[in-house]
């Protein structure tokens, strides 16, 4: 991709509470943060663009929760499922997995496609791609008629073994599209074996794509001709037209952008092993990077497997807007319910239920006149009244209640951090914690202490890091196809099998503006021991068979080099280098780090006066000793009494536990 340094780059990330924007104009960086508009997220996006850009042109990168929310809230488009005769219950039967093994009354999975909207087709393709039962024109017309009668405008088309031979799906897809229907075909969405996962992923795409397309159409109308790229869950950006038809690939759009921005910031500061901690208003997203951004194809959303490449992120319902309540047993609960952007926390002026943000304000850890750089003054009196009312209900002193709210929320977040580290065999003490999001810096020291982590890094623009990640994103497209071949398959045969994928990748990437030397193709194989049910993804270079054994050994503590191997799926990643503006060095103050003011802060039940520092006044090389608050336009950071912070050469804050 040709780098155009004079082109303005605008990253826009829509969250449940705030919409974040970062504008890069040459060496200048401008930021803006405003409340989201949940009824129509495009309104906040366009308002932010109007403030930052006016009538100027820019290349716009967008991370959105539209597809995610449509799936989680059950507000996707009604879907008809077209599948091979005898397999109409594939989505209802699923796998034998029981997530609530000992529950007497387990919660049922929400319905993705109701049984009366399933249309079975008289056809059959074998696992090797041979046709056992042909599909004729009469059957095709019957299917089209039955789908039209269902009233559904979106169709999930998933025939048995279509990954091995898509001819029948292609015929049906053409006929359904000619009838005016929107079709998600499994041989396009996910040409891999395992019928349930392929049907689930295809149905999710059919459900959320119409919602995403409508949203993008509204957004593009307001953009007045500006080019729009959408962040995918795999950490790469694609053109908005592609994102609309393949919306399943944008399910974790915003969190993925945050991981991209976090890893880029950490690597520029000299850190390759980080645990990311993105605390926003509605949720907290965590991930672990051991030298690279992790990608997985095993994701479960709203109870449904979505088997497309995604950055490996774990999410919990604990954010600044998480609501605190006393349950029927008298215990304090925090989240997963959130006050969101509307009505928001009590201190935003409209909310009525105490949130994590209210607890932080009550304890003096937020400055009411410095929120969003002073553009949004927090309602301190309303907050105090609400916290004291909840404390009376709990029978606790108000300070203890507020600290309890933070302790409960931090316990949830610490559990999430253990899921991505300890549960996967990593010692969190070997990593650096990187907090971001509007609230991450308020809890970083407590969480680091809980996990035994001695160092953290707060990058530039921490409250907007997902938007930063958007303008740093490469153009990425992922391709796959199941082949089920012996592990002894020759290099010549593998070359022939990859050839159609690479041809498609070059065509698609050319449409994205990436070709020639700018295009990088990365091959990998899903492999397993013969007889196993699950695979490991191994890069295809060098001795990939030996690499499989080594990876297996590292994960499970043993391997069997004498056992036969099987190549299940070919994977290809096409990458085009995106714009790479330097956003980490934001400049800084000069001289020592003057204390700008003080604020009364409650810490472990004791109220004392803490110094307050303005981040952009801190010079490179300066040191701040805790306890202290460090404020900037998009975030506030709490430096605990036994911690210190120094400003590195790129103006990151490096937090270290140690001498006061």
C-alpha positions as CSV (number, residue, x, y, z in Angstrom):
1,X,0.0,0.0,0.0
2,X,1.4,3.4,-0.9
3,X,2.1,5.5,2.1
4,X,0.5,9.0,1.8
5,X,1.9,11.0,4.7
6,X,-0.2,14.1,3.9
7,X,-3.5,12.3,4.0
8,X,-5.5,12.8,7.2
9,X,-6.2,9.6,9.0
10,X,-9.1,9.4,11.4
11,X,-9.8,6.5,13.7
12,X,-13.3,6.3,15.2
13,X,-14.1,3.7,17.9
14,X,-17.7,3.4,19.1
15,X,-18.1,1.9,22.6
16,X,-21.1,1.3,24.8
17,X,-20.5,4.5,26.8
18,X,-18.2,6.8,24.7
19,X,-17.2,7.3,21.1
20,X,-13.5,8.0,20.7
21,X,-11.8,9.8,17.8
22,X,-8.1,10.3,16.9
23,X,-7.2,12.5,13.9
24,X,-3.6,12.3,12.5
25,X,-2.6,15.1,10.2
26,X,1.0,14.7,9.4
27,X,2.8,15.0,12.7
28,X,-0.2,16.6,14.4
29,X,-2.5,14.5,16.5
30,X,-6.0,15.7,17.6
31,X,-8.3,13.7,19.9
32,X,-12.0,14.0,20.8
33,X,-14.2,11.9,23.1
34,X,-18.0,12.2,23.3
35,X,-20.9,10.2,24.7
36,X,-22.2,7.4,22.4
37,X,-25.7,7.4,21.1
38,X,-26.9,3.8,21.6
39,X,-30.2,4.3,19.6
40,X,-28.1,5.1,16.5
41,X,-24.3,4.9,17.0
42,X,-23.7,6.8,13.7
43,X,-25.0,10.1,15.2
44,X,-22.1,10.3,17.7
45,X,-19.6,9.2,15.0
46,X,-20.7,11.9,12.6
47,X,-20.8,14.5,15.3
48,X,-17.2,13.7,16.3
49,X,-16.1,13.8,12.7
50,X,-17.8,17.2,12.3
51,X,-15.9,18.6,15.3
52,X,-12.5,17.2,14.2
53,X,-12.7,17.4,10.4
54,X,-15.3,20.0,9.5
55,X,-15.5,19.8,5.7
56,X,-12.0,18.4,5.3
57,X,-11.3,15.0,3.7
58,X,-9.7,12.0,5.5
59,X,-9.4,8.3,5.3
60,X,-11.7,7.1,8.1
61,X,-11.1,3.8,10.0
62,X,-14.0,2.7,12.2
63,X,-14.4,0.1,14.9
64,X,-18.0,-0.7,15.8
65,X,-20.0,-2.7,18.2
66,X,-23.0,-2.8,15.9
67,X,-22.6,-6.5,14.9
68,X,-21.7,-7.5,18.4
69,X,-24.8,-5.8,19.9
70,X,-27.1,-7.2,17.3
71,X,-26.0,-10.7,18.2
72,X,-25.9,-10.3,22.0
73,X,-29.2,-8.5,22.2
74,X,-31.0,-10.8,19.7
75,X,-31.7,-7.9,17.4
76,X,-30.3,-9.4,14.2
77,X,-32.3,-9.9,11.0
78,X,-34.7,-12.9,10.9
79,X,-32.8,-15.7,9.1
80,X,-33.9,-18.7,7.0
81,X,-31.5,-21.7,7.1
82,X,-31.1,-23.8,3.9
83,X,-29.4,-27.1,4.5
84,X,-29.1,-30.6,3.2
85,X,-32.1,-32.9,3.8
86,X,-31.9,-34.6,7.2
87,X,-29.7,-31.9,8.7
88,X,-32.3,-29.3,9.5
89,X,-31.7,-29.6,13.3
90,X,-28.0,-29.0,13.0
91,X,-28.2,-25.7,14.9
92,X,-30.6,-27.1,17.5
93,X,-28.6,-30.2,18.3
94,X,-25.2,-28.5,18.3
95,X,-22.4,-30.3,20.1
96,X,-22.6,-32.4,23.2
97,X,-20.7,-29.7,25.2
98,X,-22.5,-28.7,28.4
99,X,-21.2,-25.4,29.7
100,X,-23.3,-25.7,32.9
101,X,-22.6,-29.4,33.6
102,X,-24.1,-29.6,37.0
103,X,-27.0,-27.1,36.7
104,X,-30.4,-28.6,37.4
105,X,-32.0,-26.0,35.2
106,X,-29.3,-24.9,32.7
107,X,-30.0,-21.7,30.6
108,X,-30.9,-22.6,27.1
109,X,-29.0,-21.1,24.2
110,X,-30.9,-18.3,22.4
111,X,-32.5,-19.3,19.2
112,X,-30.6,-18.2,16.1
113,X,-32.9,-19.7,13.5
114,X,-36.4,-21.0,14.5
115,X,-37.2,-24.5,13.3
116,X,-40.0,-23.3,11.0
117,X,-37.5,-21.2,9.1
118,X,-35.3,-24.2,8.2
119,X,-35.6,-25.4,4.6
120,X,-34.1,-28.8,3.7
121,X,-32.8,-29.5,0.2
122,X,-32.8,-32.8,-1.6
123,X,-29.1,-33.1,-2.5
124,X,-26.0,-34.8,-1.2
125,X,-22.3,-34.2,-1.6
126,X,-19.8,-36.7,-0.1
127,X,-16.9,-35.7,2.1
128,X,-14.5,-36.2,-0.8
129,X,-16.6,-33.8,-3.0
130,X,-18.2,-36.4,-5.1
131,X,-22.0,-35.9,-5.8
132,X,-24.1,-38.6,-4.3
133,X,-27.5,-37.0,-5.0
134,X,-27.7,-34.2,-7.7
135,X,-29.5,-31.0,-7.3
136,X,-32.0,-30.2,-10.1
137,X,-33.8,-27.0,-11.1
138,X,-37.2,-28.2,-9.8
139,X,-35.7,-28.6,-6.3
140,X,-34.0,-25.2,-6.5
141,X,-37.2,-23.5,-7.4
142,X,-39.0,-25.3,-4.5
143,X,-36.4,-24.1,-2.1
144,X,-36.7,-20.5,-3.3
145,X,-40.4,-20.5,-3.0
146,X,-40.3,-21.9,0.5
147,X,-37.7,-19.4,1.7
148,X,-39.8,-16.5,0.2
149,X,-42.8,-17.9,2.1
150,X,-40.9,-17.7,5.4
151,X,-40.8,-13.9,5.1
152,X,-37.0,-13.8,5.8
153,X,-34.9,-11.5,3.6
154,X,-31.6,-13.0,4.8
155,X,-30.6,-16.6,4.1
156,X,-27.9,-18.8,5.7
157,X,-27.0,-21.4,3.1
158,X,-25.0,-24.4,4.5
159,X,-25.1,-27.7,2.6
160,X,-23.3,-30.8,3.7
161,X,-19.6,-30.9,2.7
162,X,-19.9,-27.7,0.7
163,X,-16.3,-26.9,1.6
164,X,-15.2,-30.0,-0.5
165,X,-17.5,-29.1,-3.5
166,X,-19.5,-25.8,-3.5
167,X,-21.3,-26.4,-6.8
168,X,-24.7,-27.0,-5.2
169,X,-24.4,-24.1,-2.9
170,X,-23.4,-21.9,-5.8
171,X,-26.5,-22.8,-7.8
172,X,-28.8,-22.2,-4.8
173,X,-27.0,-18.9,-4.0
174,X,-27.5,-17.6,-7.5
175,X,-31.2,-18.5,-7.5
176,X,-31.9,-17.0,-4.1
177,X,-30.1,-13.8,-4.9
178,X,-32.0,-13.5,-8.2
179,X,-35.2,-13.7,-6.0
180,X,-34.0,-10.6,-4.1
181,X,-32.7,-12.3,-1.0
182,X,-29.4,-11.6,0.8
183,X,-27.4,-14.9,1.0
184,X,-24.6,-15.9,3.3
185,X,-23.1,-19.1,1.7
186,X,-21.0,-21.3,3.9
187,X,-18.4,-22.0,1.1
188,X,-17.7,-18.2,1.2
189,X,-18.1,-17.5,4.9
190,X,-16.3,-20.6,6.3
191,X,-15.3,-23.3,3.8
192,X,-14.2,-25.7,6.7
193,X,-15.5,-29.0,7.9
194,X,-17.5,-29.5,11.1
195,X,-21.1,-28.9,10.1
196,X,-22.3,-27.3,13.3
197,X,-19.6,-24.7,13.5
198,X,-19.9,-23.9,9.8
199,X,-23.7,-23.6,10.0
200,X,-23.4,-21.4,13.2
201,X,-20.9,-19.0,11.7
202,X,-22.9,-18.7,8.5
203,X,-26.1,-18.1,10.4
204,X,-24.5,-15.5,12.6
205,X,-23.3,-13.7,9.5
206,X,-26.7,-13.9,7.9
207,X,-28.2,-12.4,11.1
208,X,-25.9,-9.5,11.6
209,X,-24.9,-8.5,8.1
210,X,-28.2,-6.7,7.2
211,X,-28.0,-4.7,10.4
212,X,-24.4,-3.8,9.7
213,X,-25.1,-2.9,6.1
214,X,-27.9,-0.5,7.1
215,X,-25.6,1.1,9.7
216,X,-22.8,1.5,7.2
217,X,-25.1,3.0,4.6
218,X,-26.3,5.7,7.1
219,X,-22.7,6.3,8.1
220,X,-21.4,6.6,4.5
221,X,-24.2,9.0,3.6
222,X,-23.0,11.3,6.4
223,X,-19.3,10.9,5.5
224,X,-19.9,12.8,2.2
225,X,-17.6,10.8,0.0
226,X,-14.8,10.1,2.5
227,X,-13.3,6.6,2.2
228,X,-14.4,4.3,5.1
229,X,-12.6,1.2,6.3
230,X,-13.9,-1.1,9.0
231,X,-11.8,-2.9,11.6
232,X,-12.2,-6.7,11.6
233,X,-11.9,-9.0,14.6
234,X,-8.6,-10.3,13.2
235,X,-6.9,-6.9,13.7
236,X,-7.0,-5.8,10.0
237,X,-9.1,-3.2,8.2
238,X,-11.2,-3.8,5.1
239,X,-13.4,-1.6,2.9
240,X,-16.9,-0.9,4.3
241,X,-18.6,-2.7,1.4
242,X,-16.9,-5.9,2.3
243,X,-17.5,-5.5,6.0
244,X,-21.3,-5.1,5.3
245,X,-21.6,-8.5,3.6
246,X,-19.1,-10.3,5.9
247,X,-20.2,-8.7,9.2
248,X,-19.3,-11.8,11.2
249,X,-15.7,-10.8,10.8
250,X,-16.3,-7.5,12.7
251,X,-17.9,-9.0,15.8
252,X,-14.9,-8.0,18.0
253,X,-14.0,-4.9,16.0
254,X,-13.4,-2.4,18.8
255,X,-11.5,-4.7,21.2
256,X,-9.3,-5.9,18.3
257,X,-8.3,-2.4,17.5
258,X,-7.4,-1.8,21.1
259,X,-5.1,-4.9,21.1
260,X,-3.4,-3.6,17.9
261,X,-2.8,-0.2,19.4
262,X,-1.6,-1.6,22.8
263,X,0.9,-4.0,21.2
264,X,2.2,-1.3,18.8
265,X,2.7,1.1,21.8
266,X,4.4,-1.5,23.9
267,X,6.7,-2.7,21.2
268,X,7.8,0.9,20.5
269,X,8.6,1.3,24.2
270,X,10.6,-1.9,24.2
271,X,8.1,-4.3,25.7
272,X,7.2,-7.5,23.8
273,X,5.4,-9.5,26.6
274,X,2.4,-7.6,27.8
275,X,-1.0,-8.3,29.3
276,X,-3.5,-5.7,28.0
277,X,-6.3,-4.4,30.2
278,X,-8.9,-2.3,28.4
279,X,-11.5,-0.9,30.9
280,X,-14.2,1.1,29.2
281,X,-17.6,2.1,30.4
282,X,-19.5,-1.1,29.8
283,X,-16.9,-4.0,29.8
284,X,-13.3,-4.9,30.3
285,X,-11.3,-6.6,27.6
286,X,-8.1,-8.4,28.4
287,X,-5.5,-10.2,26.3
288,X,-1.9,-11.5,26.4
289,X,0.7,-10.8,23.8
290,X,3.9,-13.0,24.0
291,X,5.9,-11.3,21.3
292,X,2.9,-11.0,18.9
293,X,-0.8,-10.3,18.9
294,X,-2.6,-13.7,19.5
295,X,-5.2,-14.9,16.9
296,X,-7.7,-17.7,17.5
297,X,-10.5,-19.3,15.4
298,X,-12.2,-20.8,18.5
299,X,-14.7,-18.1,19.7
300,X,-18.0,-18.5,21.4
301,X,-20.4,-15.5,21.3
302,X,-23.9,-15.5,22.7
303,X,-23.6,-19.2,23.0
304,X,-22.8,-19.7,19.3
305,X,-19.4,-20.8,17.9
306,X,-18.0,-18.2,15.5
307,X,-15.1,-19.8,13.7
308,X,-13.4,-17.0,11.9
309,X,-10.0,-15.6,12.9
310,X,-10.2,-13.2,15.8
311,X,-7.7,-11.6,18.1
312,X,-7.8,-13.7,21.3
313,X,-9.6,-11.5,23.8
314,X,-11.4,-12.3,27.0
315,X,-14.3,-9.9,28.0
316,X,-16.1,-9.5,31.3
317,X,-19.0,-7.3,32.3
318,X,-17.0,-4.9,34.5
319,X,-16.5,-1.3,33.4
320,X,-16.9,2.2,34.6
321,X,-20.6,2.0,34.1
322,X,-21.1,-1.3,35.8
323,X,-24.0,-1.0,38.2
324,X,-23.6,-1.8,41.9
325,X,-26.5,-3.4,43.8
326,X,-27.4,-5.4,46.9
327,X,-28.8,-8.8,46.1
328,X,-31.5,-10.7,47.9
329,X,-28.9,-12.3,50.2
330,X,-27.5,-9.0,51.2
331,X,-24.3,-9.4,49.1
332,X,-22.8,-6.6,47.1
333,X,-22.8,-7.2,43.3
334,X,-21.2,-5.2,40.6
335,X,-22.1,-5.7,36.9
336,X,-22.5,-7.2,34.4
337,X,-25.4,-4.8,33.9
338,X,-24.2,-1.3,32.8
339,X,-25.6,2.1,32.9
340,X,-24.1,2.7,29.5
341,X,-24.1,6.1,27.8
342,X,-27.8,6.7,28.6
343,X,-28.6,7.3,31.4
344,X,-25.0,6.6,32.4
345,X,-23.5,6.8,35.9
346,X,-25.2,9.0,38.5
347,X,-22.4,11.6,38.3
348,X,-23.1,12.1,34.6
349,X,-26.3,13.8,35.6
350,X,-29.1,11.5,34.5
351,X,-28.4,8.0,36.0
352,X,-29.9,6.8,39.3
353,X,-27.9,3.7,40.0
354,X,-24.4,3.7,41.6
355,X,-21.6,2.6,39.3
356,X,-17.9,2.0,39.5
357,X,-17.3,5.5,38.1
358,X,-19.5,6.9,40.9
359,X,-17.5,5.0,43.5
360,X,-14.2,6.3,42.1
361,X,-15.6,9.9,42.2
362,X,-16.9,9.4,45.8
363,X,-13.4,8.3,46.9
364,X,-11.7,11.3,45.4
365,X,-10.0,9.3,42.6
366,X,-11.7,11.4,39.9
367,X,-11.7,15.1,39.7
368,X,-15.2,16.4,38.8
369,X,-13.9,19.5,36.9
370,X,-11.2,17.5,34.9
371,X,-13.4,14.9,33.3
372,X,-12.9,14.8,29.5
373,X,-10.5,17.7,29.9
374,X,-13.0,19.7,31.7
375,X,-15.6,19.5,28.9
376,X,-18.0,17.4,31.1
377,X,-18.3,18.3,34.8
378,X,-19.3,15.5,37.0
379,X,-22.3,15.9,39.3
380,X,-20.5,15.3,42.6
381,X,-23.5,16.0,44.9
382,X,-25.8,13.6,43.1
383,X,-23.1,10.9,43.3
384,X,-22.6,11.4,47.0
385,X,-26.3,11.2,47.7
386,X,-26.7,7.9,45.6
387,X,-23.7,6.2,47.2
388,X,-24.9,7.1,50.7
389,X,-28.3,5.7,49.9
390,X,-26.9,2.4,48.7
391,X,-24.6,2.3,51.7
392,X,-27.6,2.7,54.0
393,X,-29.3,-0.2,52.2
394,X,-26.3,-2.3,52.7
395,X,-25.8,-1.3,56.3
396,X,-22.2,-0.1,55.6
397,X,-20.4,3.2,56.0
398,X,-20.5,5.1,52.6
399,X,-16.7,5.0,52.2
400,X,-16.6,1.2,52.9
401,X,-19.4,0.7,50.4
402,X,-17.6,2.7,47.7
403,X,-14.3,0.8,48.3
404,X,-16.3,-2.4,48.2
405,X,-17.7,-1.6,44.8
406,X,-14.2,-1.2,43.5
407,X,-12.9,-4.4,45.2
408,X,-15.7,-6.5,43.7
409,X,-15.1,-5.0,40.2
410,X,-11.4,-5.5,40.5
411,X,-11.9,-9.1,41.6
412,X,-13.9,-9.7,38.4
413,X,-11.2,-8.1,36.3
414,X,-8.4,-10.0,38.1
415,X,-10.2,-13.2,37.3
416,X,-10.3,-12.2,33.6
417,X,-6.5,-11.5,33.7
418,X,-5.9,-14.9,35.1
419,X,-8.0,-16.5,32.3
420,X,-5.6,-15.2,29.6
421,X,-2.4,-15.9,31.7
422,X,-2.4,-18.5,34.4
423,X,-5.1,-20.6,32.8
424,X,-3.0,-20.8,29.7
425,X,0.2,-21.7,31.4
426,X,1.7,-18.2,31.6
427,X,3.0,-16.6,34.8
428,X,1.7,-13.0,34.9
429,X,4.7,-11.9,36.8
430,X,6.8,-12.4,33.6
431,X,4.7,-9.7,31.8
432,X,4.1,-6.0,31.8
433,X,0.5,-4.8,32.4
434,X,-0.7,-2.3,29.9
435,X,-3.9,-0.6,31.0
436,X,-6.0,1.6,28.7
437,X,-9.6,2.7,28.2
438,X,-11.0,5.6,30.1
439,X,-10.9,3.8,33.5
440,X,-7.9,1.4,33.1
441,X,-5.4,3.7,34.8
442,X,-7.5,4.0,37.9
443,X,-7.2,0.3,38.7
444,X,-3.8,-0.7,37.3
445,X,-1.8,-0.6,40.5
446,X,-4.4,-2.7,42.5
447,X,-4.6,-5.3,39.7
448,X,-0.8,-5.5,39.3
449,X,-0.5,-6.0,43.1
450,X,-3.1,-8.8,43.0
451,X,-1.3,-10.7,40.2
452,X,2.2,-10.0,41.4
453,X,3.1,-7.9,38.4
454,X,5.8,-5.3,39.2
455,X,5.7,-3.1,36.1
456,X,3.0,-1.4,33.9
457,X,3.1,0.9,31.0
458,X,0.5,3.6,30.3
459,X,0.8,4.6,26.6
460,X,0.0,7.9,24.9
461,X,-3.8,8.5,24.4
462,X,-4.8,5.7,26.8
463,X,-8.4,6.6,26.8
464,X,-8.5,6.5,23.0
465,X,-6.1,3.6,22.3
466,X,-8.7,1.6,20.3
467,X,-9.1,4.6,18.0
468,X,-5.3,4.7,17.8
469,X,-5.2,1.1,16.8
470,X,-7.6,1.8,14.0
471,X,-5.2,4.2,12.2
472,X,-2.3,1.7,12.7
473,X,-4.2,-1.3,11.3
474,X,-2.9,-3.2,8.3
475,X,-5.3,-4.4,5.6
476,X,-5.8,-8.1,6.4
477,X,-7.9,-10.8,4.7
478,X,-8.0,-14.4,6.0
479,X,-8.8,-17.5,3.9
480,X,-9.2,-21.1,4.7
481,X,-10.3,-24.5,3.3
482,X,-10.5,-27.9,4.8
483,X,-8.6,-30.6,2.9
484,X,-8.2,-33.5,5.3
485,X,-4.8,-34.8,4.0
486,X,-2.0,-36.9,5.4
487,X,0.7,-35.1,7.2
488,X,3.1,-36.6,4.7
489,X,1.5,-34.6,1.9
490,X,4.3,-33.4,-0.5
491,X,5.3,-29.8,-0.9
492,X,4.2,-29.9,-4.5
493,X,0.7,-31.0,-3.5
494,X,0.5,-28.3,-0.8
495,X,1.6,-25.7,-3.3
496,X,-1.3,-26.8,-5.6
497,X,-3.8,-26.8,-2.8
498,X,-2.8,-23.3,-1.7
499,X,-2.9,-21.9,-5.2
500,X,-6.7,-21.2,-5.4
501,X,-6.6,-19.4,-2.1
502,X,-3.7,-17.2,-3.1
503,X,-5.4,-16.4,-6.4
504,X,-8.5,-15.3,-4.5
505,X,-6.4,-13.3,-2.0
506,X,-4.5,-11.4,-4.7
507,X,-7.8,-10.5,-6.4
508,X,-9.5,-9.4,-3.2
509,X,-6.5,-7.4,-1.9
510,X,-6.1,-5.7,-5.3
511,X,-9.7,-4.4,-4.8
512,X,-8.5,-3.1,-1.4
513,X,-5.6,-1.2,-3.1
514,X,-2.9,-3.7,-2.1
515,X,-0.8,-5.5,-4.7
516,X,2.7,-6.4,-5.8
517,X,5.5,-6.2,-3.2
518,X,3.1,-4.5,-0.8
519,X,1.2,-7.8,-0.5
520,X,2.4,-10.4,2.0
521,X,1.0,-13.9,2.1
522,X,1.4,-16.0,5.2
523,X,0.6,-19.8,5.0
524,X,-0.3,-22.0,7.9
525,X,-1.8,-25.5,8.5
526,X,-4.3,-26.8,11.0
527,X,-2.7,-30.1,12.1
528,X,-3.4,-33.0,14.5
529,X,-2.3,-36.5,15.3
530,X,-4.4,-39.0,13.3
531,X,-7.4,-40.0,15.3
532,X,-7.7,-36.7,17.2
533,X,-10.6,-34.3,17.0
534,X,-8.9,-30.9,17.4
535,X,-6.0,-29.2,15.7
536,X,-3.1,-26.8,16.3
537,X,-2.3,-24.1,13.8
538,X,1.3,-24.3,12.6
539,X,3.1,-21.8,10.3
540,X,4.0,-23.4,7.0
541,X,7.8,-22.8,6.7
542,X,10.8,-25.0,7.5
543,X,10.0,-28.3,9.0
544,X,6.4,-27.8,9.9
545,X,6.0,-31.4,11.1
546,X,8.7,-31.0,13.7
547,X,7.2,-27.6,14.6
548,X,3.9,-29.4,15.3
549,X,5.5,-31.8,17.7
550,X,7.4,-29.0,19.5
551,X,4.2,-27.0,19.8
552,X,2.3,-30.0,21.1
553,X,5.0,-30.7,23.6
554,X,4.9,-27.1,24.9
555,X,1.2,-27.2,25.4
556,X,0.6,-30.7,26.8
557,X,4.0,-31.8,28.1
558,X,4.4,-34.7,25.7
559,X,4.4,-35.5,22.0
560,X,4.5,-38.7,19.9
561,X,6.8,-38.2,16.9
562,X,6.2,-41.7,15.7
563,X,2.4,-41.2,15.4
564,X,0.9,-40.2,12.0
565,X,-0.1,-36.6,11.4
566,X,-3.1,-35.2,9.5
567,X,-3.4,-31.8,7.8
568,X,-7.0,-30.7,8.3
569,X,-7.3,-27.1,7.0
570,X,-5.1,-24.8,5.0
571,X,-5.0,-21.2,6.2
572,X,-3.8,-18.1,4.3
573,X,-3.4,-14.6,5.7
574,X,-3.0,-11.8,3.2
575,X,-1.5,-8.6,4.7
576,X,-1.0,-5.2,3.2
577,X,0.9,-2.7,5.3
578,X,-1.3,0.1,6.4
579,X,-0.5,3.7,7.3
580,X,2.1,3.8,10.1
581,X,1.9,7.3,11.8
582,X,4.0,7.8,14.9
583,X,1.4,8.4,17.6
584,X,3.5,7.5,20.7
585,X,5.6,10.6,21.1
586,X,3.3,13.3,22.2
587,X,5.8,15.7,23.5
588,X,6.0,16.7,27.2
589,X,6.8,19.4,29.6
590,X,10.2,20.6,30.6
591,X,12.0,20.6,33.9
592,X,10.8,18.9,37.0
593,X,7.3,17.6,37.6
594,X,5.4,20.2,39.5
595,X,2.4,19.3,41.6
596,X,-0.5,21.2,40.0
597,X,-3.0,20.8,42.9
598,X,-4.1,18.3,45.5
599,X,-7.2,16.2,46.1
600,X,-8.6,14.3,49.1
601,X,-8.5,10.6,48.3
602,X,-9.7,7.7,50.3
603,X,-7.2,4.8,50.2
604,X,-7.8,1.7,52.3
605,X,-10.2,3.5,54.5
606,X,-8.0,6.5,55.2
607,X,-8.5,9.9,53.6
608,X,-5.4,11.9,52.8
609,X,-4.4,14.7,50.5
610,X,-2.8,13.4,47.2
611,X,-0.8,15.5,44.7
612,X,-2.4,15.9,41.2
613,X,-0.2,16.1,38.1
614,X,-1.1,17.1,34.6
615,X,0.4,14.4,32.3
616,X,1.4,16.7,29.5
617,X,3.4,18.8,31.9
618,X,5.6,15.9,32.9
619,X,9.0,16.1,31.2
620,X,10.8,13.1,29.6
621,X,12.8,11.5,32.4
622,X,10.8,12.9,35.2
623,X,9.7,10.7,38.1
624,X,6.5,10.9,40.1
625,X,6.2,9.0,43.4
626,X,2.9,7.7,44.7
627,X,0.5,8.4,46.1
628,X,-0.6,10.7,43.3
629,X,-3.2,11.2,40.6
630,X,-2.1,11.9,37.0
631,X,-4.8,13.4,34.8
632,X,-5.1,13.9,31.1
633,X,-7.9,14.8,28.8
634,X,-9.1,11.2,28.2
635,X,-8.2,9.4,31.4
636,X,-7.1,9.6,35.0
637,X,-4.4,7.4,36.5
638,X,-4.0,6.4,40.1
639,X,-0.5,5.9,41.4
640,X,-0.7,3.9,44.6
641,X,1.5,4.8,47.6
642,X,4.1,2.1,46.9
643,X,4.4,2.8,43.2
644,X,6.3,5.3,41.1
645,X,6.0,6.5,37.5
646,X,8.7,7.8,35.1
647,X,8.3,9.3,31.7
648,X,10.2,7.4,29.0
649,X,11.7,8.9,25.9
650,X,8.4,8.4,24.0
651,X,6.4,10.0,26.7
652,X,4.9,6.7,28.0
653,X,4.3,6.4,31.7
654,X,6.3,3.4,33.1
655,X,4.9,2.4,36.4
656,X,7.1,0.4,38.8
657,X,6.4,-1.1,42.2
658,X,9.3,-0.2,44.6
659,X,10.8,2.5,46.6
660,X,8.6,5.5,47.5
